[in-house]
Amino acid sequence: MKQFIIFVKKEFYHILRDPKTLIIIIGLPIIQILTFGFALTNEVKNSKIAILNPTIDETTTKIVDRLEASRFFEIEKSINSPNDLDAAFKSGKIRMAVVFQNNFQSNLLHNKKADIQLITDASDPNIATMVSNYATAIINDAQTELNPNYQMPYQINIATRLFYNPQQIGAYSFVPGIMAMVLLLISTMMTSLAIVREKELGSMELLLASPMKPLVLILSKVVPYLIISLFNWLMIVILSVWLMEVPINGSFLLLFLVSLVFIVASLALGLFISSITDSQQVAMMISLMGMLLPTLILSGFMFPIENMPLPLQVVSNIVPSKWYYSIVKDIMIKGLGINAIWKETLVLVGMTLFFIAVSLKKFKIRIS
């Protein structure tokens, strides 16, 4: 045990003496959680719009005020002629134009009908759909406020209730995904590089010649990165709760234990990568490209897995971050317990055992 602690200290000293490694291990998670947490969002806020209102009246003014008062829209300009619409969109300064009918209030009072046209920039169809939906909802609310006693011959009232995230805050979805991506990348990459570096420098044979068993030697190199990964996890959780106001509705202890399982799985994956590579460059490429893209695309936090072709849905099952992302959402956002996440946790445990078994089998006692 004394020799094991000495080797663990040696690895810590090596990490602390390398500023580049410290920046990657400590600085990268902070930068990623802040950048991705604020930049990645499916919310549409402060979208710039143009107003074409040929006859300004009390009704149109109230509707325009409601649009401007919402957090979704910001009035960029008022347009005097339909001919100016094309130029306004081509300038790239607006996402939508709200076009009122001529004599809007008069038609509404006398004909019981008035038209509003919403013209959106559909070069990004998802944003165009959301912007038009927001505007439609605001205009419908304004209509109800203007004439609350008006009843249609038949009326269907639709009540909508949003569970877990009623404010539709984008961080609730993206923070668990970023947590999975950061922990997987850091744990996998740093572990694989630490062992492959010993191979490249030729010091692995010297370490294997020591009285310590090879398994204990490998564990002594993994333990420092386990501790650092747990520190990174705690830092991400604090930033998420304090800065991005993402709640932990479930058990913090359960979240910690499951995160520990995921970190160990990521470290085991790093061991596996180190066992099949002999250069730091190759290990880094596999860790970055092999983990980053699958996490972004196949974990479910950016693109719904159920919308993907069946082959990709099957492939997504071998991505560890997919299972951890689902677990974190269930615990932090939904407040669920072990009964809801035990299957995903077992998958992570199985992956961990598989990577450890393959790594030990491929680990070479003597470097040729």
N, C-alpha and C positions, 0 to 999 in steps of 0.2 A: 504493500500500500504506500509506503514511503517513496519508493521509486516511481510509482504511478503519479503521486502528487508532484514530484520533481519534474516529470515530463510534462504534466499539465501546466506547471509554472513556466517551463521553458517555452511552451507554445504561446502562452500569454505574453511573455517578454518579446517574442518574435512579432506578435501582432502590434504591441504598443510601440515598438521601435520603427515600425513601417507606417509613415504618415498616410501613404496612399491607401493602405489597407484600412486604416482607421476611418478615412473619408468614405470609403465604400461601405464599410460596415455600419458606421454611425450616421454619417451625413446623408447617404443615399436614401435610407428609409424616410428620414424627415422630409427631404426634398420631394420624394415621390408622394407621400401622403398629403403634403400641402398642395403640390402642383395638381396631382390627379384629383384630389378631393374637391378642389375648387373649380378646376377646369372641366373635369368630366361630370356633366350633369345633363339629364334629359328634360330639365325645365326650360321654358322659354320665358325670359324676363326682359323687360325694357326694349321690346321690339319696336323699331321706329316705323311709324305709319304716316300716311298722307291722307288728308281729308279733302274731298271734293263736295262742297255744299253750295249749290247754286243759289238757294234762297235760305239765308240764315234766319231761323225762327227759334222760338222758345223750346220746342220739342227736340230739334236737331242739336241745339246747344246743350241740352241736358244729356243727350246720348253721347255727345263728344266729351263732355265733362266726365261722364262715367268711365269712358274708355281711358281717358288721360289719368284719372284718379287711381286706376288699377295698377298693380305692379308689373303687369304684362306688357303695357304699351307706353310709348312715348311719342307724342306727335312731333314729327320732324318738320312738316310743312303743310300749308294749305294750297290746294291747286284750284285754279280758276276755270280751267277748261279740260274736257276729256282728252284733248289732243296732247296735254302735258303729261298724261299718265305714263306713256311709253318712255319718255325722257327721264321721268322720276325713277322708274324701275331700272333703267339702264345705268343710271348714276350709281347704283348699288347702295344707296343710302336708306332705302325703305324696304320693308318686307311685305307690307300690305297697304292697300288703298281702300278707304271707306267712301263709297260713292252714294250720296243721297239723291233721291228723286227730286225733280223740280217741284216746287210748291208742296214740300213734304207734309207739313203740318196741316195745310188745307185739305189735301187728299185724305189724310188720316181722320180728320174730323168729319168731312162730308161724305167720303166714299168708304169710310171704315177700312181703308187699305192704303198702305204706302210702302214703297220699295226701297231697300238698301242693298247695294251690291258690294260684296267683299271680293276684292281682286288681290290675289297673293302671288308671291314669287315662288313658283313650284320647282325651281332648280334643285331645291332640297325638299322633296315631297313630304317628309315626316314633319319638318318644321312648319311647312305651309299648312298642313292639316291641323296641327296643334294651334297655330295662330288663329286660323279661321274658327276653330272650335271655341277658343277663349272669347273671341269677339262675339260670336253668336250667343254664347251664354250671357255675356254682359248686356248685349242688346235686348235679349229676352227678359232679363231682370229689369231693365229700364222700361220696357213696355208694360210689364206688370205694375211697376210703380206709377207709371203715367195714368193707367186706367185699371185700377185694382178691381172694380165692380163688373168689368166686362166678362161675360160668360159665353163660351162657345155652345152650340146646341149639344154637342157631345164633347166631353173633356176627359182625357186620361192623364192623371197626375203620376209622374215618375219620381220616386224618392231614391236618391243615391247615397250610399254610405260606404266609406272607404275604411277598411280595417287596417290597423298597424301603422299606416302612414297617411292620415287624412289630409295633411298639408301637401302631399306629393313632393316631399323633399328629395332631391336627387341623391344627396349624400347617403341616405338610408340604403340605397342600392349599391352605390359605388364603393363606399368605405369597406364593407366586407370583402369585395373583390380585390381592392388594393391591398388589404391586409394579407390575403392569400398570395397575391403576386409578390409582394415584398419579402415575406417570410420564405417562400419557396425559392426565389432567386438568390437571396443572401445566403441562406443555409446551404443550398445545393452548390452554388458557385464557390463559396469560400472553403467548404469542406473538400471539394474535389481539387481545388488549387493547392490547398495545404499539403495534401499527400503527393500530388503529382510533382510539386516543387521539390520534394525530397528525392524523387526519382531523377529529376533533371539535374539536380546538384550532385547526385551520386552519394548522398548521405543516408539513403534508405538502407543500404547494406550495413553501414555502421550501426544504425539503430536496431536492425534485426540481429546484429551480433551481440547486442547487450543482453543481460540476463533476463530481461522482461520477455514475456510471451508475446507473439505477434498480435494476438487479439487485444491484449492489454495496451500494447503500444498504439494500436489504431484508436482505441477508446480514449487514450490520453490526448490524442490530436483532435478528437471530436468534441470532447467535453467543453473546451473553451468556446467553441462556436455554438454549442447548446446554450451556454450561459449568456453569450452575447445575443443570440436569437431571442431568448426570453426577455432580455432587456429591451430589444427592439420591439417585441410584441407589446410590452407594457407601455413603452413610449407611444406606439401607434394608438393604443386604446385610450391613453390619456389625451392625446391630440384629438382623437375622434370625438370623445365625449365633451371635452372642454372647449375645443375650438369649433368643431363642426356640429355640436349639439346632437350627436347620434346617441340614442339611449342604450342602456344595457337593461332590457326588460326582464331577462332571465337571470339565471344564477351565474355570478361572476366566477365562482369556483369551478363550475362545470365548463364555462368558457375557457378558463385557464387550462384545465386538464385536457380538453379536446385540442387546444392549441399546442400543448406539449406533445400530444400524439402526432399532430401534423408536422411539428418541427422535427421530431425524431424521424418521421417518414422522409422529410426533405433531406436531413443529414444522411440517412441511409441511401437515398438516391444519389447524393454527392459521393458517397463511398463507391457506389456502383459505377458512376462515371469515372472515378479515379482508377478503378480496377481495369477499365477497358481502354484507357488512354495513357500516353507516355509523355505528353507535352502540355504545358500550361495553356498554350494557345488553343489547342484542340479542346481541352477541358472547358475553357471559358466559352468557346463557340457553342459547344453542346449545351452548356448550362444556360447561356443567354438565349440563343435561338431556339434550342429544344424545349425550353421552359417558358420563355416570355410569350411567344406566339400562341402556343396551345392554351396558356392561361388567359390571354386576352380574348381568344376566339372561341375556345371550347369549354370554358369554365361556366359560362352562362351569365356572367355579370355585365357583358357588353351586348351580346346577341343571344336571344332566347334559343335554347338548345332544341326545343320542340319544333321550331320553325326550320331546322336544318334537315338536309337529306338524311335518310336512315343510316347510311354508312358513317357519316360524321357523328351522328348521335351515338353510334356504337363505339367509335374511336374516343369520344369524349369521356367514356367510362374509365379509361386508363390515365386520365389527367388527375393527379391528386388534388389540385386546387379546386376542381369542380365539387368534390365532396366536402372540402373544408368550407368553401363559399356557402354551400347550402346549410351547413351546420351553424356557421356564424349568423346568417340571417335568421335562422329559426330561434337561436338563443337571444341575440341582441335585439332584434326587431319584433319578433313574434312572442318572445318570452316563454318558449317551450322548454321542456325538460328532456331527460335522458330517454323517455319513452318515444320521443319523436325523432331522435337522432342516432339511436343505437346502430341502425343498419349502416349509415354513412361512417360512423366511427369504426365499426368492424372492418369496413372496406379499407380505411386508412391503416388500421392495425395489420391487415393482411398484406397491404403493399409494403409496409415497413419490414415485416418478416421476410417477404420475398426478396426485397433489395438487399437485406443483410445476408440472407442465405447465398444469393448469387455472388455478392461481393466477397464473402469468405471463401467461396469455392474458387473464384478467379484470382484471389490474392496470392501473389507469388512470394514464397518465403525467401527465395534467393533471386536477386535481380541479375539477369544475364547481360 
